[in-house]
Amino acid sequence: MKPELKKIKRLVWDGCLIVLGCTIMALGYALFLIPHHFVPGGLSGVSIIINYFTKLPVGAMIALLNIPVLLLAFKVMGRSYTLKSLAGILVNSVLIDFFYEVVRVPSATANPILASIYGGIMLGIGLGLVFRGKATTGGSDVVGLVLSRTRGVSVGFGIMITDFIVISASGLAFRNLEAPLYGYIVLFLSTRVIDLVLEGWSYSKLVIITSSETEAISDFILKDLNRGGTAIRARSLYLNREGEVIMTVVHRKQLPELRQFIKDTDPQAFVIINDTYDVLGRGFRSKLAT
């Protein structure tokens, strides 16, 4: 495939992810968050607070409040990042007002717990897709990146502080202590779902094995599990003895079988098991978009 065609295909794919993500987010706002006045943090949360008192459209307020943030982002982050953020902000703002002000979709539930749960899930799915499209919707994620560049704090910490202040302020604005509690539920679920969308389900397990029976364990992995692996020369700090460490990736369904074989073969083996969200290579198919 020619580089130009590949680039166009990549741009179209990113654009589809951004539009789909913004659509899901907008429906989450219209169906769950705005009707219940749940504040998810960031400038969208400030916009919901303003809407509560003035009835001004939430989407329009999000776009308006993001103007100084975009100017700051342009100065600190550069032109390319700012343009992508602008695209995400505009699409998201227009769709929120389209569903809530024009179509006037009804609230999906009168139960605030259900609204906070499903609102947080939809917000997380939407934001995750937008991030996968290499864009943002402005607000606290831009502020977090700017704080990271200028103050040396982590991006996650900058976003968390920004969202915490906004959500906490909703309790004072609405004079209701339950309001920020629901907001924290939305924030927690949305961040967890964002990670899930970006990293995928953990279908595989990375297993690191230190054993005196490496040959038997290697044969089992290769012949019985039909998996590969890597044998790394290493030295035990505790025993001060040279040996091999086996590193392999198996499907989670195969893990109990491997664990039992290691236990039967070498009860003194030292085994580390980690979640692996994506594996590229023979025998595995990547679940994440490149």
C-alpha positions in Angstrom: 0.0 0.0 0.0 1.3 3.4 -0.9 2.3 5.7 2.0 -0.2 8.4 0.9 -3.1 5.9 0.7 -2.1 4.4 4.0 -2.1 7.9 5.6 -5.5 8.7 4.2 -6.9 5.4 5.4 -5.4 6.1 8.9 -7.0 9.6 8.9 -10.4 8.2 7.9 -10.2 5.5 10.6 -9.2 8.1 13.2 -12.1 10.4 12.1 -14.6 7.5 12.4 -13.4 6.7 15.9 -13.7 10.4 16.9 -17.2 10.8 15.6 -18.4 7.4 17.0 -16.8 8.3 20.4 -18.3 11.7 20.5 -21.7 10.3 19.6 -21.6 7.8 22.5 -20.4 10.5 24.8 -23.2 12.9 23.7 -25.8 10.3 24.3 -24.4 9.6 27.7 -24.7 13.2 28.6 -28.2 13.6 27.1 -29.6 10.3 28.5 -28.0 10.2 31.9 -25.8 13.0 33.1 -27.5 16.3 32.2 -31.0 15.3 33.3 -29.7 14.3 36.7 -27.2 17.2 36.9 -24.3 14.8 37.4 -20.9 16.5 37.1 -18.2 14.3 35.6 -15.4 16.8 36.1 -13.6 19.0 33.7 -15.1 21.8 31.7 -18.1 19.6 30.8 -18.9 19.5 34.5 -18.6 23.3 34.8 -21.0 23.5 31.8 -23.5 21.3 33.5 -23.4 23.5 36.6 -23.9 26.6 34.5 -26.8 24.9 32.7 -28.4 24.2 36.0 -28.6 27.9 36.8 -29.0 29.5 33.4 -30.4 26.8 31.1 -27.7 27.7 28.6 -26.9 24.7 26.2 -24.2 22.4 27.7 -22.5 21.8 24.4 -22.2 25.5 23.6 -20.8 26.2 27.0 -18.2 23.4 26.6 -17.0 24.9 23.4 -16.9 28.4 24.8 -15.1 27.5 28.0 -12.5 25.5 26.0 -11.4 28.6 24.1 -8.8 29.8 26.7 -7.8 26.2 27.2 -7.1 25.8 23.5 -5.1 29.0 23.5 -3.0 27.7 26.3 -2.6 24.3 24.6 -1.5 26.0 21.4 1.2 27.8 23.3 2.4 24.8 25.3 1.5 21.7 23.2 1.8 23.0 19.7 -0.4 23.4 16.6 -1.1 19.7 15.7 -2.3 18.8 19.2 -4.5 21.9 19.4 -6.2 21.3 16.0 -7.0 17.7 17.0 -8.4 18.9 20.3 -10.5 21.6 18.5 -12.0 18.9 16.2 -12.9 16.7 19.2 -14.4 19.7 21.1 -16.5 20.9 18.2 -17.9 17.5 17.3 -18.7 16.6 20.9 -20.3 20.0 21.7 -22.5 19.9 18.6 -23.7 16.4 19.2 -24.5 17.0 22.9 -26.7 20.0 22.0 -28.2 18.1 19.1 -29.4 15.2 21.2 -30.4 17.2 24.3 -31.7 20.5 22.9 -32.8 19.6 19.3 -33.9 16.0 19.4 -34.7 16.3 23.1 -34.1 12.6 23.9 -35.8 11.7 27.2 -33.9 10.7 30.3 -33.3 7.0 30.2 -33.9 6.4 33.9 -35.2 8.2 37.0 -32.9 6.1 39.2 -29.8 8.2 40.0 -27.6 5.2 40.7 -28.4 3.7 37.3 -27.8 7.1 35.7 -24.4 7.5 37.3 -23.3 4.0 36.3 -24.5 4.0 32.7 -23.5 7.6 32.2 -20.0 6.8 33.5 -19.7 3.8 31.2 -20.9 5.6 28.1 -18.6 8.5 28.9 -15.7 6.2 29.3 -16.4 4.3 26.0 -16.8 7.5 24.1 -13.6 9.1 25.5 -11.6 5.9 25.0 -12.6 5.9 21.3 -11.7 9.6 20.9 -8.3 8.9 22.5 -7.9 5.9 20.1 -8.5 8.4 17.3 -5.6 10.5 18.6 -7.8 13.4 19.6 -9.2 14.8 22.8 -12.4 16.7 23.8 -10.6 19.4 25.7 -11.1 20.2 29.3 -9.2 18.5 32.1 -7.2 16.2 29.8 -5.7 19.3 28.1 -5.2 21.0 31.5 -3.5 17.8 32.8 -1.1 17.8 29.8 -0.3 21.5 30.2 0.4 21.1 34.0 2.6 18.1 33.2 4.7 20.2 30.8 4.8 23.4 32.9 4.7 22.1 36.5 6.4 18.7 36.3 3.4 16.8 37.7 2.1 13.6 36.0 -0.7 13.9 33.5 -3.0 11.6 35.5 -2.4 13.7 38.7 -3.2 16.9 36.9 -6.4 15.5 35.5 -7.4 14.0 38.8 -6.9 17.4 40.7 -8.9 19.3 38.0 -11.8 16.8 38.1 -11.8 16.6 41.9 -12.1 20.4 42.3 -15.0 20.6 39.7 -16.9 17.7 41.1 -16.5 18.9 44.7 -17.7 22.4 43.6 -20.9 20.8 42.3 -21.9 20.0 45.9 -21.6 23.7 46.9 -23.4 24.9 43.7 -26.3 22.5 44.0 -26.3 22.7 47.9 -26.5 18.9 47.9 -23.9 16.6 49.3 -25.1 13.7 47.2 -24.2 15.5 44.0 -20.4 15.1 44.2 -20.8 11.5 45.4 -22.6 10.6 42.2 -20.0 12.6 40.3 -17.2 10.5 41.8 -19.0 7.3 40.7 -19.2 8.7 37.1 -15.5 9.7 37.2 -14.3 6.3 38.6 -16.3 4.3 36.1 -15.4 6.5 33.1 -11.6 6.3 33.9 -11.8 2.5 34.3 -13.7 2.1 31.0 -11.3 4.4 29.2 -8.4 2.1 30.3 -10.4 -0.9 29.1 -11.0 0.7 25.7 -7.4 1.7 25.3 -5.8 -1.4 26.6 -8.3 -4.1 25.8 -9.4 -7.2 27.8 -6.7 -9.2 29.5 -7.0 -12.5 27.6 -3.3 -13.5 27.8 -1.0 -14.0 30.7 2.7 -13.3 30.9 4.4 -16.0 33.0 8.0 -15.8 34.2 9.3 -19.0 35.7 12.5 -19.6 37.7 13.0 -23.3 38.3 15.6 -26.0 38.4 13.5 -28.1 36.0 13.5 -25.6 33.1 13.9 -28.3 30.4 10.8 -30.3 31.5 8.8 -27.0 31.8 10.0 -25.8 28.4 9.0 -29.1 26.7 5.5 -28.9 28.3 5.0 -25.3 27.1 6.2 -26.1 23.5 4.6 -29.5 23.1 1.5 -29.7 25.3 0.4 -26.0 25.3 1.7 -25.4 21.8 3.2 -22.0 22.9 6.7 -20.5 22.5 8.8 -18.7 25.0 12.3 -17.4 25.8 14.9 -18.8 28.1 17.1 -16.1 29.7 20.4 -16.8 31.4 20.2 -15.4 34.9 21.7 -15.7 38.4 19.7 -16.2 41.6 20.5 -13.6 44.1 19.3 -15.7 47.0 21.1 -18.9 46.0 23.9 -17.2 44.1 23.5 -19.8 41.4 23.4 -19.6 37.6 20.4 -20.9 35.7 17.6 -20.1 33.2 14.4 -18.0 33.5 11.6 -19.0 31.2 9.4 -16.2 29.9 6.2 -17.2 28.0 2.8 -15.9 27.1 -0.2 -18.2 27.4 -4.0 -17.9 27.0 -5.7 -17.5 30.4 -7.5 -20.8 29.8 -4.1 -22.5 29.6 -2.8 -20.9 32.9 -4.3 -23.5 35.3 -2.8 -26.3 33.3 0.6 -24.7 33.3 0.4 -23.8 36.9 -0.4 -27.3 37.9 2.4 -28.8 35.8 4.9 -26.5 37.4 3.6 -27.3 40.9 3.9 -31.1 40.2 7.3 -30.8 38.5 9.1 -28.4 40.8 7.2 -27.3 43.9 10.0 -24.9 44.7 9.7 -23.0 41.5 9.3 -19.2 41.6 6.5 -18.0 39.3 5.4 -14.5 38.4 2.1 -14.1 36.5 1.1 -10.8 34.9 -1.9 -9.6 32.8 -1.0 -9.0 29.2 -3.4 -6.8 27.3 -2.0 -7.2 23.8 0.4 -9.6 22.1 1.9 -9.1 18.7 3.5 -12.2 17.1 2.9 -15.7 15.8 0.1 -17.5 17.6 -1.6 -14.3 18.9 -3.8 -11.8 17.2 -3.7 -8.2 18.3 -7.0 -6.9 19.6 -6.0 -3.3 19.5 -5.9 -1.0 16.6 -2.5 0.1 15.5 
